[in-house]
Amino acid sequence: MAMDGIAPEEALTALDAADRARRQVTEEVGLPRGYWWAMAAGWLVLGGLGSEAPSWVAGMATATFGAAHAALASRLLDGRRRTGRLQVSRAVAGHRVPLVVVGMLVGLVAVTVGAALALDADGADHAALWAAVLVAAIVGFGGPDILRVLRRWARA
């Protein structure tokens, strides 16, 4: 198929439009909203157990939550399934998305521990629960936005 009738300006315009569309789809790549709310709910449960249950129960619950998250993450963590209708190639989604998400989760754990220690030092009752409430709100309401910013910073 010959392309003799296309002017260089038209070709450039078409390539620019295709590049803009690709960038727009790439911006939409992420994890489903339900992932973030499930993560927030798990954070609350772990915070409640950390405050109220014996440490071995909280430890077992944390290990179970980690295993369940790993099973779910193996399917979702590549970031290519934003919705049921959109699944992009790994080349578009970027290979760094799993690293960015894991880094974000490690950062959220650090915020939880830091907040719990600060609240406990201040004498707050149920410091682990209040720290979990703080981070659960951050995860539930801001998870997709935080991931989007972190992906941009990491060029993922």
C-alpha positions in Angstrom: 0.0 0.0 0.0 1.7 3.2 -1.2 1.5 6.5 0.7 2.4 8.8 -2.1 -0.6 11.1 -1.5 0.3 12.1 2.1 2.0 15.4 2.6 4.8 15.5 5.3 2.6 17.9 7.4 -0.3 15.5 7.3 1.9 12.6 8.3 3.4 14.7 11.2 -0.1 15.6 12.4 -1.2 12.0 12.3 1.9 10.9 14.2 1.3 13.6 16.8 -2.3 12.6 17.3 -1.3 8.9 17.7 1.4 9.9 20.3 -1.1 12.0 22.2 -3.6 9.1 22.3 -0.9 6.7 23.5 0.1 9.2 26.3 -3.6 9.6 27.3 -4.1 5.8 27.6 -0.8 5.5 29.5 -2.1 8.1 32.0 -5.2 5.9 32.6 -3.2 2.8 33.3 -3.4 1.9 37.0 -5.1 -0.4 39.4 -8.9 -0.6 39.8 -10.6 1.6 42.4 -11.7 -1.6 44.3 -8.1 -2.5 44.8 -7.5 0.6 46.8 -10.6 0.3 48.9 -9.8 -3.4 49.7 -6.4 -2.3 50.7 -7.8 0.4 52.9 -10.2 -2.1 54.6 -7.3 -4.5 55.2 -5.3 -1.7 56.7 -8.1 -0.9 59.1 -8.6 -4.6 60.1 -4.8 -4.9 60.7 -4.8 -1.7 62.8 -7.7 -2.9 64.9 -6.1 -6.2 65.5 -2.8 -4.5 66.3 -4.6 -2.5 69.0 -6.9 -5.1 70.4 -5.7 -8.6 69.7 -2.7 -10.5 71.0 0.4 -9.9 69.0 0.5 -13.4 67.6 -3.0 -12.9 66.1 -2.0 -9.5 64.6 1.1 -11.2 63.2 -0.9 -14.1 61.7 -3.4 -11.6 60.2 -0.6 -9.5 58.7 0.9 -12.6 57.1 -2.5 -13.7 55.8 -3.1 -10.2 54.4 0.3 -10.2 52.8 -0.3 -13.6 51.2 -3.8 -12.6 49.9 -2.4 -9.3 48.6 0.4 -11.2 46.8 -2.1 -13.5 45.2 -4.3 -10.5 44.1 -1.3 -8.4 43.1 0.1 -11.1 40.8 -3.0 -10.5 38.6 -3.4 -6.8 39.0 0.1 -5.4 39.8 1.2 -5.0 36.2 -1.2 -2.0 36.1 -2.5 -3.0 32.6 -6.1 -3.6 33.7 -7.6 -0.2 34.6 -11.1 -1.3 33.8 -12.8 -4.4 32.5 -12.8 -2.8 29.0 -9.2 -1.6 28.9 -6.1 -3.8 28.9 -3.1 -2.4 27.3 0.2 -4.0 26.3 3.1 -4.2 28.7 5.0 -1.9 26.4 2.4 0.9 27.0 1.9 0.2 30.7 5.5 0.2 31.5 7.6 -2.5 33.3 8.2 -0.4 36.3 4.6 -0.2 37.6 5.0 -3.2 39.9 8.1 -1.6 41.5 6.3 1.7 41.9 3.3 0.0 43.6 5.5 -2.1 45.9 7.6 1.0 46.8 4.4 2.9 47.5 3.2 0.2 49.8 6.5 0.1 51.7 6.2 3.8 52.1 2.7 3.5 53.5 3.8 0.9 56.0 6.5 3.3 57.1 3.9 6.1 57.5 1.7 3.7 59.5 4.5 2.7 61.8 5.8 6.3 62.2 2.3 7.6 63.0 1.6 4.7 65.5 4.9 5.4 67.3 4.2 9.1 67.4 0.6 8.6 68.7 1.8 6.1 71.2 4.6 8.5 72.4 1.9 11.1 72.8 -0.1 8.7 75.0 -3.0 8.1 72.6 -5.1 5.0 73.2 -5.2 2.6 70.3 -2.3 4.2 68.5 -2.1 1.4 65.9 -5.7 1.7 65.0 -5.6 5.5 64.6 -2.5 5.2 62.5 -4.3 2.6 60.4 -7.3 4.9 60.0 -5.0 7.7 58.7 -3.3 5.5 56.2 -6.5 3.7 55.1 -8.0 7.1 54.3 -4.9 8.0 52.3 -5.0 4.7 50.4 -8.8 4.7 49.8 -9.2 8.2 48.7 -5.8 9.0 47.3 -4.3 5.7 46.1 -4.8 6.2 42.4 -3.6 9.8 42.5 -0.5 8.9 44.5 0.3 6.1 42.1 -0.2 8.4 39.1 2.3 10.9 40.6 4.8 8.2 41.6 4.6 6.7 38.1 5.3 10.1 36.6 8.3 10.6 38.9 9.6 7.2 38.2 8.8 7.5 34.5 6.9 4.2 34.7 
